[in-house]
Amino acid sequence: MTPSLSLVRRAAPSAVPAGAAALQDRYAQVRRASLALALPLSDEDCCAQSMPDASPVKWHLAHTTWFFETFVLEPREPGFAPFHPAFRVLFNSYYNGVGDKHPRPQRGLLTRPAMAQVLEYRQDVDTRMARLLAGLQVQPDPQLQALVELGLQHEQQHQELILTDVKHLLSCSPLWPAYRLQGAGGAPAGLQERQPEPAEADALRWRRFSGGVTEIGHDARADGAGFAFDNEAPRHRVYLQPYALACRPVSTGEYLAFVEAGGYRDASFWLAEGWDWMQAMKLQHPLYWRRGAMEGGDGAGWHEFTLAGPRPLRPSAPAVHLSYYEADAYARWAGARLPTEAEWEAAAEASGVWTGDGHFADGGVLHPRAAPGVPRPDPDGQPPLDQLFGDIWEWTQSSYAAYPGFRVADGAVGEYNGKFMVNQYVLRGGSCATPPGHVRASYRNFFPATARWQFSGLRLARDLENA
């Protein structure tokens, strides 16, 4: 089935690099980056699935390849033949328009195909994609280029999911094993800490916004608009009451105070469904926290599991691996609230998109850290907003829903975002596992209220009269 390209045109009219050669280079770079994430892992690591919401690394590597084979090669390659006919079902995620799907909770049972065959699959599709992209130098095809860029953006989303799914998998082992990226010559690289973190976070300050009528969303008509998914559009007007945003995310030390004050035992701070869920799950603290030493950890007290293994909590770092319910409960306990996504985006645009103080996947730390103290100008006399981008995805109080004027495209690719606009909440900003360049003010991430295994935290908001 040939996917509708109306989604691609709306999502990314200016999405492709300048020229076919640049797109070929970008394709190769993104595909290599996915493989690099698997280098520290054994074949056994790559096959296992720790819970129904997560997927094996092997499946991620195959599914992102399936996307290019199904949506790019199949309708364009003369005499197209799939690498393996069964892969059409095994590695289809949720595209009903393509056909049947292997059940998501059973992806970890796919011991076959072996990891080696999945790597052969990637190589085969990459070779065929290289031939197709080379033809763009002779005959440019803007629609094809936009579709390829959509596939690359899709793969970058899965790169972050690989890291979060691997972290959850490794946390299930009583050995608390560390994940390590590999540098040149196989020497360990990444997860390095560039400078010590302060013992405590800076005092919480607030930046005020006057509200009023403003615009949010992606404007495909703007010069240099760049790529955006369809759920980021169209740009539209919203009205905001005066509000204030905290100038940094909530810190681990601040969230620990909530835990130790009995926040998980006091229903008055929790939404009813959140309280019932938390009680049923017997939760007492964020995911990956433990009271006392972990295997391979150091000493007593509170510890957390990271992709570098266990370590003591670092009070100044942003709190992370929180569900929407936990983030909302903390905000109520703190006498504040979560921002709306419109407040967040308007603040990001008004303050200037600044990524210099955030940590992303390319930095190799792969865990949130306190802001490095990069000097920021304050031309209006107000404190700047630190770490809006990077380190943690920030929960908003906004349900994931269509913007006014949003239209779901025809065809299978139209299933990418629109059909998930129910029972989920929007997160903004990007995390320490987000690929560089994969963030922008209009980006809308979304997860159910119970999701904890993503690098998710919060930033407080207040109505202006209470700030």
Secondary structure, 3 states (H helix, E strand, C coil): CCCCCHHHHHHCCCCCCCCHHHHHHHHHHHHHHHHHHHCCCCHHHHHCCCCCCCCCHHHHHHHHHHHHHHHHHCCCCCCCCCCCCCHHHHCCCCCCCCCCCCCHHHHHHCCCCCHHHHHHHHHHHHHHHHHHHHHHHCCCCHHHHHHHHHHHHHHHHHHHHHHHHHHHHHHCCCCCCCCCEECHHHCEECCCCCCCCCCCCCCCCEEEECCEEEEECCCCCCCCCCCCCHHHCCCEEEEECCEEEECCCCEHHHHHHHHHCCHHHCHHHCCHHHHHHHHHHCCCCCCCEEECCCCCCCCCCEEEEECCEEEECCCCCECCCCCHHHHHHHHHHCCCECCCHHHHHHHHHHHCCCCCCCCCHHHCCCCCCCCCCCCCCCCCCCCCCCCCCCCCEEEEEEECCCCCCCCCCCCHHHHCCHHHCCCCEEEECCCCCCCCCCCCCCCCEEECCCCCCCCEECCCEEEHHHC
